Amino acid sequence: RAPHPVAKWSGVRPATDYAPRCMQGGPGGANANAPPTSEDCLYLNVWTTAESANDRRPVMVWLYGGGFTGGAGSEPRYAGDGLARKGAVVVTLNYRLGALGFFAHPDLTKETQPKTSGNYGMQDAIAALQWVQRNIAAFGGDPGNVTVFGESAGANLTGALVASPRAKGLFQRAIAQSGGYMGLAMARTGTLARAEEAGAKAMGDASIASIGDARAKPAADVLTALRGGNLVVDGYWIPEDLSLTFSKGQQNAVDVLVGSNRDEGTFFQRQGLTADRFKAQARQRFGVLADEFLAEFPADDDAQAGASYLKSFSDEAAWAMREFAGMQAKQGNSAYVYYFTRVPPTLPDRPSRGATHVAEIPYMFDNLSSPVPWTDVDRRVADIMSSYWLNFARNGDPDGPGVPAWPA
C-alpha cells in the first residue's frame, strides 16, 4: 500500500535509537549489531548542529543503495555527523525493499487511485521529502534548499525523482553517485504491464491465491516467495521511460552533481566469465554494433575478456553519468561530473578491489570511521570531497574556499 502520514502524538517521543530496517534478506547481514527488520520501518533520521530553527541550513536527504533489495538509513557508513558539522542538515531514511517495495500485480493496481502498483519504495522517498518540507525548519534546515543524494540503487531512485512530476518542487538539487536514471548502464525502464505479469506468475508459482492471502502471511515469507522488483513506468509516479523524459527535456529543473568510480566493475565481477560468453553477450546486446564494441573491448582469450568486462563496465557507467549531467546542462541547470579514483586502504586479510563501487561513500560523508588504516591523504580527500558536496548543496556550485577549482 501507499505510505501514510504518521499518526500524531502528544508529549515527548523518544528518538534516541534507530528504528527497524525495512524487511530484507537475512537477520542482520554481516553486521550483527544492525537494527532488526520490521514492516514498521518508514522512519527517518536527522543530524543537525543548527542552534535554532532560523538557521536555514541546506538540507541533504540520502537514499541508500543495495539493489532495491537491501540497505537502511541507519547503516553506520551513512552517519551524517561529518556533513552536519560542516553546516548541512542531513536526513537519511528507509524505503521499502524487494517485493514489499516494488511488487506489481493487477489486483494491487485495481485497488489504488491512481491505478498503479510497484514503485512503493519510490513513494516512500517522496513521502519522506514531503515530511522534510513540513518539518525540517524545526531542525534548522531550509525547506526551500533541499538536495537529494544517493548511491547505486539510491542514485537510480534519485534519477527517477528528477524525472517524476510527483517530486516537482520537493528538492532543488540532486547528487547521483554510481547510478542515474538508467542505472549504471544503458537500460530501459521496465513497464507496469510486464511487472504485473511477472507478479501474477510469481503468486501462482508460490501458491498464493490472492493479495489478501499474501497480506495474511508473515512478511518474511512474502519476501522469500515474491522476489525483487524494480522501478517501473506506471504512468503516474514514472509517466514514461525515464530516458524519454530526459531526452524531451521534461524532467524537473534541478542542478546536478553526478559521477562514478574508476573500478566500478570489480564490485560486480562475474566468476567464470569466458571469452565466448563475453562475445555472445556483446552480440545479443549490441546487434550490428557488436563488432565495434568488441574492437574497443576485445576478448581474444578469457583473461582479455575479464579485463574488457571491467573496462567496459566502468566506461559505460561514466558515460551514463555524463549523459545525466548533459541532459540537465542542456536544460540550463548547473551540472558537474566527477570521476573517483582514490583506492581506499584495506585490512591486511582483504584484497583490494581498487576504486570500486561504494568506495567513495566514506569520503563523501567525511566518515572515515571503519577500522581500516586511513592515511592523511584519505583524510584530506574526505575533507575536500565532503566540502564539495556541501558547497553544491548550499548553492549549486561545488567550488569554494580551500578546495581545487571544479569546472562545470
Salt bridges, closest charged atoms under 4 A:
ASP55 OD2 - ARG57 NE 3.63
GLU75 OE1 - ARG77 NE 2.86
ASP107 OD1 - LYS110 NZ 3.51
GLU111 OE2 - ARG215 NH2 2.64
ASP124 OD1 - ARG96 NH2 2.75
ASP142 OD1 - ARG56 NH2 3.50
GLU151 OE2 - HIS357 NE2 3.39
ASP205 OD2 - LYS201 NZ 2.77
GLU240 OE1 - LYS248 NZ 2.74
ASP255 OD2 - ARG173 NH1 2.92
ASP263 OD2 - ARG262 NH2 3.34
GLU264 OE1 - HIS357 ND1 2.60
ASP291 OD1 - ARG283 NH1 3.03
ASP315 OD2 - LYS311 NZ 2.87
GLU316 OE2 - ARG285 NH2 2.64
ASP376 OD1 - ARG379 NH2 3.10
ASP378 OD1 - ARG342 NE 2.91
ASP383 OD1 - LYS86 NZ 2.71
ASP383 OD2 - ARG380 NH1 3.57
